[in-house]
């Protein structure tokens, strides 16, 4: 498949620079069995069946941008990507931790330490070639508290504007809990107390998952043949309680966002790898495929049995969902409108086929707002 099949013209004026207020006043395009209809996000409860299940990513965006200054005066920006240890260990640390990072103005920082502007944090290279640093501080506070006080929320680069204090509120879902992401699971930004109250009245079942969204979510597909694209990897949690909730539910299931869908489809692959006796079943590579003849529900049963014995697990997924693959875990997807040529748009095409072009054309014609702070869609699988 050629990357050009997933391109479309996105005018800059339709890239949302800020969210609407209140969030549930955003537009919602529904694509169901080939029919497109237009709604407000506040009407979501009227569009999904009673007792549906929504799977939501409760990952919390951290202030991952740290502006530092060398003793020489040179300005350096550190962008935290992911910790060397697990997130819980890192954020509870009280003196030091190590991270993979991106470094702005890297050529100005060859050796030695740099400090944040208030001299509260010392940062040293551990492995310059692989962009690994050690962060050290002396006041005994947790790293979680420290980074909240000195860092900035990393808004998406395509917004082409500076971060503001309001972004600390806007670029976070109302149900964000587990710190670690450097990008928001943006489909969840539309949910408000009013939306949740309406869903509760319809006895909608909410299941939380945690996938730490990485900067790789913005990585463009550059290879002409999309099968040559090197997909980014993201860490997520696999919990027995979550798997049991999925197993017990028989009504329609909807993933809130592409990150939730990545988790759901990865669980299928983990169960398959456990069944096959594969090493490292909780590490999903982009070319992994489910075991032929094994249903999604059977895979969840295998996974649940494993977790009963071994406890909850940390996992990582490089899953690449593109046309030709089958989405087995959901009946529909709630998601924003994505960048041309992105892996996320390829995921959309997997869910609704070539009709994605009609959906996006209709959204553009009706002045929908695109990307992270933009409007939403409810896509029923074909």
C-alpha positions in Angstrom: 0.0 0.0 0.0 1.2 3.4 -0.9 1.4 6.3 1.5 -0.2 8.6 -1.0 -3.5 6.7 -0.7 -3.9 8.3 2.8 -3.2 11.9 1.9 -5.8 14.7 1.8 -5.7 18.5 1.8 -6.0 19.9 5.3 -6.3 23.7 5.3 -4.5 25.4 8.2 -7.7 27.3 9.1 -9.4 24.0 10.0 -6.6 22.9 12.5 -8.1 23.8 15.9 -5.6 25.9 17.9 -7.8 25.7 21.1 -10.7 23.6 22.2 -14.3 24.8 22.3 -15.8 25.7 25.7 -17.5 23.7 27.0 -15.8 20.7 25.5 -19.0 18.8 24.8 -20.1 21.5 22.4 -17.7 20.1 19.9 -19.2 18.6 16.7 -19.6 14.8 16.4 -19.8 13.2 13.0 -21.3 9.7 13.0 -20.5 7.2 10.2 -22.8 4.2 10.6 -23.3 1.5 7.9 -22.3 4.0 5.2 -24.5 6.8 6.4 -23.1 10.1 7.7 -24.9 12.3 10.2 -23.9 15.4 12.2 -24.4 15.9 15.9 -23.0 17.5 19.0 -20.7 15.5 21.3 -23.3 16.0 24.0 -25.6 13.7 22.0 -23.2 10.8 22.3 -25.6 8.9 24.7 -28.3 9.1 22.0 -26.1 7.5 19.4 -24.7 4.4 21.2 -26.9 1.6 22.5 -28.0 1.2 26.1 -25.5 -0.7 28.3 -22.7 -0.2 25.8 -19.1 -0.4 27.0 -16.6 2.5 26.5 -12.9 1.8 26.9 -11.0 4.9 27.9 -7.3 5.7 28.3 -6.7 7.3 31.7 -3.1 8.3 31.0 -2.2 11.7 32.2 0.0 14.1 30.3 3.1 15.3 32.2 4.9 18.7 31.9 7.5 17.0 29.7 9.2 20.1 28.4 12.0 21.4 30.7 13.8 24.6 29.7 17.3 24.5 31.1 20.4 26.7 31.1 24.0 25.8 31.1 26.4 27.7 33.4 27.8 29.2 30.1 24.3 30.7 29.5 23.4 28.4 26.6 19.7 27.5 26.5 18.8 23.8 26.3 15.4 22.2 26.1 14.9 18.7 27.5 11.8 16.8 26.3 11.1 13.8 28.5 10.1 10.7 26.4 10.0 7.7 28.8 11.8 6.6 31.9 14.4 3.9 32.0 12.6 2.3 34.9 8.8 1.8 35.2 6.7 5.0 35.5 5.7 4.4 39.1 9.3 3.9 40.3 10.4 7.0 38.4 7.7 9.4 39.6 8.1 8.3 43.2 11.9 8.8 43.2 13.2 11.5 45.6 16.7 12.1 44.4 17.4 10.8 40.9 16.0 9.0 37.8 17.0 8.4 34.2 15.0 9.1 31.1 15.2 8.8 27.3 14.9 12.4 26.0 14.9 14.6 23.0 17.3 17.5 23.4 16.8 20.9 21.7 20.0 22.7 20.8 21.8 19.4 21.5 25.0 20.6 19.7 25.5 23.1 22.5 25.6 20.4 25.1 28.4 18.0 24.7 29.6 17.2 28.2 29.0 18.3 31.8 25.9 19.2 33.7 23.1 21.7 33.0 20.6 23.1 35.4 17.0 24.3 35.2 16.5 28.0 35.5 16.1 28.0 39.3 19.0 25.6 39.9 16.8 23.0 41.4 17.6 20.2 38.9 20.9 18.9 37.6 20.9 16.9 34.4 23.9 14.9 33.1 24.4 12.7 30.0 24.4 9.0 30.6 24.4 8.0 27.0 24.6 10.9 24.6 24.4 8.8 21.5 21.1 7.2 22.6 19.7 10.4 24.3 19.7 9.1 27.8 20.1 11.5 30.8 20.2 11.3 34.5 18.3 13.9 36.5 19.3 14.7 40.1 17.8 16.9 42.8 18.4 17.4 46.5 15.3 18.7 48.2 13.7 15.2 48.8 10.6 15.9 46.8 9.2 13.3 44.4 10.1 13.6 40.8 6.4 13.8 40.0 6.1 17.0 42.2 9.3 18.4 40.8 8.4 18.1 37.2 5.0 19.6 37.8 6.7 22.7 39.2 9.4 23.2 36.5 8.0 21.6 33.3 5.6 22.7 30.7 2.8 20.7 29.0 4.0 19.6 25.5 1.2 20.7 23.2 1.4 19.2 19.6 3.9 20.7 17.3 1.4 21.2 14.5 -0.4 23.9 16.6 2.5 26.2 15.7 2.0 28.3 18.9 3.6 28.7 22.3 2.3 26.8 25.3 0.0 28.7 27.6 -1.1 28.2 31.2 -4.6 27.2 29.9 -3.1 24.2 28.0 -2.3 22.6 31.4 -6.0 22.3 31.8 -7.2 21.9 28.2 -4.7 19.2 27.1 -5.9 16.8 29.7 -8.9 14.5 29.9 -11.3 14.9 32.8 -10.5 11.3 33.8 -6.7 11.5 33.5 -5.1 9.6 36.4 -1.8 7.8 35.7 1.1 10.2 34.9 3.5 9.4 32.0 2.1 10.5 28.6 3.7 13.2 26.6 0.6 13.5 24.4 -3.0 13.4 25.3 -5.4 10.7 24.3 -7.3 13.4 22.6 -10.6 11.6 21.8 -11.2 11.8 25.6 -11.0 15.6 25.6 -14.6 16.0 24.7 -16.0 14.2 27.8 -17.5 16.4 30.5 -19.5 15.8 33.7 -22.7 16.4 31.6 -21.7 13.7 29.1 -20.8 11.3 31.8 -24.1 11.8 33.6 -26.1 11.1 30.4 -24.0 8.0 29.7 -24.7 6.8 33.3 -28.5 7.1 32.7 -28.1 4.7 29.8 -26.2 2.3 32.0 -23.0 2.6 29.9 -20.1 0.6 31.3 -16.8 2.4 31.5 -13.5 0.5 31.5 -10.3 2.4 32.1 -7.0 1.4 30.5 -3.6 3.0 30.7 -1.3 3.5 27.7 1.4 6.1 28.0 1.1 8.1 24.7 4.6 8.8 23.3 5.9 11.5 21.0 5.9 8.8 18.3 2.2 9.4 17.9 3.2 12.5 15.8 5.8 10.6 13.8 4.8 10.8 10.1 4.8 7.7 7.8 7.6 8.7 5.5 8.1 5.4 3.5 6.2 5.2 0.3 5.2 1.6 1.0 3.5 1.9 4.4 4.6 -1.7 5.3 8.1 -0.4 5.5 7.2 2.1 8.2 8.9 1.6 11.6 6.0 1.9 14.1 6.7 3.5 17.5 6.3 1.6 20.7 4.3 2.7 23.8 4.0 1.2 27.3 0.7 0.1 28.8 -0.6 -1.7 31.8 -2.4 -5.1 31.6 -4.7 -5.6 34.6 -6.8 -8.6 35.5 -9.7 -6.4 36.6 -9.7 -4.7 33.2 -9.6 -8.0 31.3 -12.4 -9.5 33.4 -14.6 -6.4 32.6 -14.0 -7.0 28.9 -14.8 -10.7 29.2 -18.0 -10.1 31.1 -19.5 -7.6 28.7 -21.7 -8.7 25.7 -23.2 -5.4 24.6 -21.5 -3.2 21.9 -18.0 -2.0 22.8 -16.5 1.3 21.7 -12.9 2.4 22.0 -12.5 6.0 23.1 -9.5 7.0 20.9 -6.9 5.2 18.9 -4.7 4.5 22.0 -7.5 2.6 23.7 -7.9 0.5 20.5 -4.2 -0.1 20.4 -4.5 -1.6 23.9 -7.5 -3.7 23.1 -6.0 -5.2 19.9 -2.7 -5.8 21.7 -4.5 -7.8 24.4 -5.6 -10.2 21.6 -2.0 -10.6 20.5 -0.8 -11.2 24.1 -3.3 -14.0 24.6 -2.2 -15.5 21.3 1.5 -15.4 22.3 0.7 -16.9 25.7 -1.2 -19.7 24.0 1.8 -20.4 21.7 4.2 -20.3 24.6 6.1 -17.4 23.1 8.9 -15.7 25.1 8.1 -12.1 26.2 4.4 -12.3 25.4 3.8 -8.8 26.8 6.1 -7.2 24.1 4.1 -6.7 21.0 5.9 -6.1 17.7 4.3 -4.4 14.7 4.3 -7.6 12.6 2.7 -9.8 15.3 -0.5 -11.5 14.3 -3.2 -13.3 16.3 -3.2 -17.1 16.3 -5.4 -18.4 13.5 -8.7 -19.8 14.8 -8.4 -18.1 18.2 -11.3 -15.8 18.9 -10.9 -12.5 20.7 -12.9 -13.8 23.7 -10.8 -17.0 23.9 -7.7 -14.9 23.9 -8.9 -12.8 26.8 -9.7 -16.0 28.7 -6.1 -17.2 28.2 -4.8 -13.8 29.3 -7.0 -13.8 32.4 -5.8 -17.2 33.5 -2.2 -16.0 33.1 -2.9 -12.9 35.2 -4.6 -14.9 37.9 -1.4 -16.8 38.4 1.2 -14.1 37.7 -0.5 -10.8 38.6 -0.9 -7.6 36.6 1.7 -6.9 34.0 3.5 -4.0 32.3 3.6 -4.3 28.5 4.8 -2.5 25.4 3.1 -2.4 22.0 4.4 -1.5 18.6 1.1 -2.6 17.0 0.5 -1.1 13.5 -3.2 -1.3 12.5 -3.5 -0.7 8.7 -5.9 -1.9 5.9 -5.7 -5.6 5.4 -5.7 -6.3 9.1 -8.8 -7.0 11.1 -10.0 -5.1 14.1 -11.6 -7.7 16.4 -12.1 -5.9 19.8 -14.7 -3.2 19.2 -18.0 -2.3 17.4 -17.0 1.3 17.0 -14.4 4.0 17.6 -14.7 7.5 19.0 -11.9 9.5 17.6 -10.8 13.0 16.4 -9.8 13.8 12.8 -6.1 12.9 12.1 -3.2 14.2 10.1 -2.8 13.3 6.4 -0.6 10.4 5.8 -0.4 9.4 9.5 -0.5 5.9 11.0 -3.6 7.0 12.9 -5.4 7.7 9.6 -4.4 4.2 8.4 -6.0 2.9 11.5 -9.2 4.7 10.6 -9.2 3.2 7.1 -8.9 -0.2 8.7 -12.1 0.5 10.7 -14.3 2.0 7.9 -12.5 1.1 4.7 -12.2 3.6 1.8 -15.2 5.5 3.2 -12.7 7.4 5.3 -12.2 9.7 2.3 -15.9 10.5 2.2 -16.0 11.0 6.0 -13.1 13.4 5.9 -14.4 15.3 2.8 -17.7 15.7 4.6 -16.0 17.0 7.7 -14.0 19.5 5.8 -17.0 20.7 3.9 -19.0 21.2 7.1 -16.2 23.1 8.8 -15.2 20.5 11.4 -12.2 21.4 13.4 -9.3 18.9 13.0 -6.5 17.3 15.1 -6.0 17.3 18.9 -8.2 20.3 19.9 -10.7 19.7 17.1 -14.0 17.9 16.7 -14.8 14.2 17.0 -16.3 11.3 15.1 -18.2 8.1 16.0 -17.2 5.4 13.5 -19.0 2.1 13.5 -17.0 -0.7 12.1 -17.8 -2.1 8.7 
